[in-house]
């Protein structure tokens, strides 16, 4: 068993942050969740974690030398919103992280795992996407995350921070009572499950004429529990003064129609679909190469099967519907 340590999890009331916090607690670590609940949920904070309601801009009020590291998930993440309100994303994602890094420096906390994104790559020229691919984000959201990655690189070089940025693609599934509950929802699997639950009449398929086997977009899905395990491995893989960047992904792509058909099979419900025009900027295929994560972190996804991802998300969605009935 790993020696218990103390970690601050920013954004730990959100989807991914809460699952990572739960994994840390299961390993015997002490966890403080810092979240302003603007997009997270108080009931999403795992039992056993200390909860502080506040913004990352004010992290210096709580962060002290007793912490062994920070896992940073607090960010706004809606691509469309970022286009209309870029200032919101620069102020929170970039300005907030700058304040967090300053608080860590002052407190002497020298380990950081950052929740980055594949949106830093924009529309890739080749797939699978590796960490050496050009970064050309197409939204202020992706640009804000890339700016933070640059900020962390400088912090490591100048001040000896040990850091890992994990760039991931489509996260899905659930971990027991912890799952996806975005408002508004924009991710495919929970949207298709809403159709199966009768909360939505049909699922829109944006474009069926892409150069893919069935004409619909192909994406790389990763189970949220696999993602959480990568964050814990990152804590052990980092070294002082170095900023490691790793992509995380399943390595296999699934088309929109494959996801819809899998939901039909798992739930036993019909899922009507409506073909809609392509959305501007939607690449045909986005699939990650996770070779660096395998080599540097020792990470491989243990739940690569799409049906398992959907089944866990379905169990969570049904439980929420029953609770709210």
C-alpha positions in Angstrom: 0.0 0.0 0.0 1.2 3.5 -0.9 2.0 5.8 2.0 -1.0 8.0 2.6 -0.5 11.5 1.3 -2.6 14.7 1.2 -4.0 16.1 -2.0 -6.0 19.1 -3.1 -8.5 18.2 -5.9 -9.7 21.4 -7.6 -13.0 20.8 -9.4 -13.5 17.7 -7.4 -17.3 18.1 -7.4 -17.4 17.7 -11.1 -17.6 14.5 -13.3 -13.9 13.5 -13.7 -12.6 15.3 -10.6 -15.1 13.4 -8.3 -14.1 10.0 -9.7 -10.4 10.8 -9.3 -11.0 12.0 -5.7 -12.8 8.7 -5.0 -9.8 6.7 -6.3 -7.4 8.7 -4.1 -9.6 8.0 -1.1 -9.7 4.3 -1.9 -5.9 4.3 -1.9 -5.9 5.7 1.6 -5.0 9.3 0.8 -6.4 12.4 2.4 -8.4 14.5 0.0 -9.6 18.1 0.1 -12.0 19.1 -2.7 -12.0 22.7 -3.7 -15.0 23.6 -6.0 -17.2 26.7 -6.4 -20.1 24.5 -7.5 -20.7 26.6 -10.6 -20.8 23.4 -12.7 -20.1 20.7 -10.1 -22.5 19.2 -7.5 -22.1 19.1 -3.7 -23.4 15.5 -3.7 -20.7 14.6 -6.2 -18.0 15.1 -3.5 -17.0 11.6 -2.4 -17.7 10.6 1.2 -14.5 10.9 3.2 -13.2 14.0 1.4 -13.1 17.4 3.0 -15.0 19.9 1.0 -14.2 23.6 0.6 -16.5 25.8 -1.4 -14.4 28.4 -3.2 -12.7 29.5 -6.4 -9.2 28.4 -7.5 -8.4 32.1 -7.7 -8.5 32.0 -3.9 -6.6 28.8 -3.4 -4.0 30.5 -1.3 -6.5 30.8 1.5 -6.6 27.0 1.9 -3.4 25.6 0.4 -0.5 25.1 2.8 2.7 23.1 3.1 0.8 20.1 4.5 -0.3 19.1 0.9 1.7 16.7 -1.1 0.2 17.7 -4.4 -2.6 19.2 -6.5 -4.8 17.5 -9.1 -6.4 20.3 -11.1 -9.8 19.9 -12.8 -11.4 23.2 -12.2 -12.2 24.7 -15.6 -15.1 25.8 -17.8 -15.2 23.3 -20.7 -18.0 24.2 -23.1 -16.5 24.7 -26.6 -19.5 26.6 -28.0 -19.8 28.9 -25.0 -16.1 29.7 -25.1 -16.6 31.1 -28.6 -19.3 33.5 -27.4 -17.7 34.3 -24.1 -13.9 33.9 -24.5 -13.2 36.3 -21.6 -14.9 33.9 -19.2 -12.5 31.1 -20.2 -9.4 33.3 -20.1 -10.3 34.7 -16.7 -11.1 31.3 -15.1 -9.1 28.7 -16.9 -5.9 30.8 -17.4 -6.2 33.4 -14.7 -7.4 30.9 -12.1 -4.6 28.5 -12.8 -2.0 31.3 -12.6 -3.3 32.0 -9.1 -3.3 28.3 -8.2 0.4 28.0 -9.3 1.3 31.0 -7.3 -0.4 29.5 -4.2 1.5 26.3 -4.8 4.8 28.1 -5.1 4.2 30.0 -1.9 3.1 26.9 0.1 5.9 24.8 -1.3 3.6 22.3 -2.9 5.6 20.8 -5.8 3.5 18.2 -7.5 0.7 18.9 -10.1 -1.5 16.8 -12.3 -3.4 18.9 -14.8 -6.5 17.9 -16.6 -5.8 19.1 -20.1 -7.6 18.3 -23.3 -7.2 17.0 -26.9 -8.9 20.2 -28.0 -5.4 21.7 -27.8 -4.7 19.9 -31.1 -7.6 21.3 -33.1 -8.2 19.5 -36.3 -5.4 17.0 -36.6 -3.7 16.3 -40.0 -3.1 12.6 -39.1 -4.5 10.1 -36.7 -3.9 8.5 -34.2 -2.9 11.8 -32.6 0.5 11.8 -30.8 1.9 14.4 -28.4 4.2 15.7 -31.1 1.2 16.7 -33.3 1.0 20.5 -33.9 -1.2 22.3 -31.4 -3.7 24.5 -33.2 -6.8 24.9 -31.0 -10.0 26.0 -32.8 -11.8 27.5 -29.8 -11.0 29.7 -26.8 -11.6 26.7 -24.6 -8.8 24.7 -26.3 -6.6 27.7 -26.4 -7.0 28.4 -22.7 -6.0 24.8 -21.9 -2.9 25.1 -24.2 -2.0 28.4 -22.5 -2.1 26.6 -19.1 0.1 23.8 -20.5 2.7 26.5 -21.6 2.4 28.1 -18.2 3.1 24.8 -16.4 6.1 24.1 -18.6 7.6 27.5 -17.5 6.8 26.8 -13.9 8.6 23.5 -14.0 11.7 24.9 -15.6 11.9 28.0 -13.4 10.8 26.7 -10.0 11.3 22.9 -10.1 7.6 22.0 -10.2 6.9 18.3 -11.0 3.9 18.1 -13.4 2.0 15.9 -15.7 -0.6 17.2 -18.2 -3.1 14.6 -19.4 -4.8 15.3 -22.7 -7.9 13.2 -23.1 -10.6 12.9 -25.6 -14.2 11.6 -25.0 -14.7 10.6 -21.4 -17.7 8.4 -20.6 -19.2 5.8 -18.2 -19.7 6.1 -14.5 -18.1 4.9 -11.3 -20.8 3.7 -9.0 -22.8 6.8 -7.9 -20.5 9.2 -9.7 -21.3 9.9 -13.3 -21.9 12.5 -15.9 -24.6 15.2 -15.2 -23.7 18.2 -17.3 -26.3 21.0 -17.7 -26.8 21.5 -20.5 -25.6 18.1 -21.8 -23.5 18.1 -24.9 -21.8 14.6 -24.9 -23.1 11.9 -27.2 -23.4 8.9 -24.8 -25.5 10.6 -22.1 -27.6 12.3 -24.9 -28.4 8.9 -26.5 -29.2 7.5 -23.1 -31.7 10.4 -22.6 -33.5 9.1 -25.7 -33.6 5.6 -24.2 -35.0 7.0 -21.0 -37.8 8.8 -22.9 -36.4 12.3 -22.0 -35.6 13.1 -25.6 -37.5 12.1 -28.7 -34.5 11.3 -31.0 -30.8 11.7 -31.3 -29.4 13.9 -34.0 -26.7 12.5 -36.1 -24.7 15.5 -37.5 -23.6 14.3 -40.9 -23.7 10.8 -42.4 -21.4 11.4 -45.4 -18.0 11.5 -43.7 -15.1 9.3 -45.2 -15.6 6.7 -42.5 -17.0 3.1 -42.7 -20.6 4.1 -41.9 -20.4 7.8 -42.9 -20.6 9.2 -39.3 -17.8 10.7 -37.2 -15.5 8.4 -35.3 -14.3 9.3 -31.8 -12.1 7.7 -29.1 -14.0 7.0 -25.9 -12.3 6.3 -22.5 -13.9 5.0 -19.4 -13.8 7.6 -16.5 -12.4 5.0 -14.1 -9.5 4.3 -16.5 -9.0 8.0 -16.7 -8.8 8.3 -12.9 -6.2 5.5 -12.7 -4.0 7.4 -15.1 -4.1 10.4 -12.8 -2.9 8.3 -9.9 -0.1 6.8 -12.0 0.9 10.3 -13.0 1.6 11.2 -9.4 4.2 8.5 -9.2 5.7 9.2 -12.7 6.5 12.9 -12.4 10.0 14.3 -11.6 11.0 17.7 -10.3 11.6 20.3 -13.0 9.9 18.3 -15.7 6.5 18.7 -17.4 5.3 15.5 -19.0 2.4 15.6 -21.4 0.5 12.4 -22.2 -2.5 11.7 -24.4 -5.1 9.3 -22.9 -7.4 7.3 -25.1 -8.8 4.0 -25.9 -6.8 3.7 -29.1 -9.9 2.5 -31.0 -12.5 4.8 -32.5 -16.2 4.2 -32.4 -18.6 5.9 -34.9 -21.7 7.8 -33.9 -23.8 5.1 -35.3 -21.8 2.4 -33.4 -22.5 4.3 -30.1 -26.2 4.5 -30.9 -26.4 0.8 -31.7 -24.5 -0.1 -28.6 -27.0 1.9 -26.5 -29.8 0.0 -28.2 -28.2 -3.3 -27.3 -27.3 -2.4 -23.7 -30.6 -0.7 -22.8 -33.0 -2.8 -24.9 -34.8 0.4 -25.9 -35.3 1.8 -29.4 -33.3 4.9 -30.1 -34.8 6.9 -33.0 -32.2 9.0 -34.9 -32.5 12.0 -37.1 -29.8 12.9 -39.7 -28.8 16.6 -39.4 -26.3 18.7 -41.4 -22.6 18.5 -40.5 -21.5 20.8 -37.7 -18.7 23.2 -38.8 -15.3 22.1 -37.7 -16.2 18.5 -36.9 -13.3 16.3 -38.0 -14.2 12.9 -39.5 -11.9 10.9 -37.1 -10.4 11.8 -33.7 -8.4 8.9 -32.1 -5.6 9.2 -29.6 -2.3 7.4 -29.5 -1.7 6.5 -25.8 1.8 5.0 -26.3 3.5 7.7 -24.2 1.1 7.1 -21.3 1.8 3.4 -21.6 5.6 3.9 -21.7 5.9 6.8 -19.2 3.0 6.1 -16.8 2.6 2.3 -17.2 -1.1 3.0 -18.1 -3.3 0.9 -20.3 -7.1 1.2 -20.3 -8.7 -1.8 -18.6 -12.2 -1.1 -19.7 -11.8 -0.6 -23.5 -15.1 -2.2 -24.4 -17.8 0.3 -25.5 -20.6 -1.8 -24.1 -19.1 -1.7 -20.6 -18.7 2.1 -20.9 -22.3 2.4 -21.9 -23.6 -0.1 -19.4 -22.0 1.9 -16.5 -23.4 5.1 -17.8 -26.8 3.6 -18.2 -26.9 2.3 -14.6 -26.0 5.8 -13.4 -28.6 7.4 -15.6 -31.4 5.1 -14.5 -30.5 5.6 -10.9 -30.6 9.4 -11.3 -34.0 9.1 -13.0 -35.4 7.0 -10.2 -34.1 9.4 -7.6 -35.7 12.4 -9.4 -39.0 10.6 -10.1 
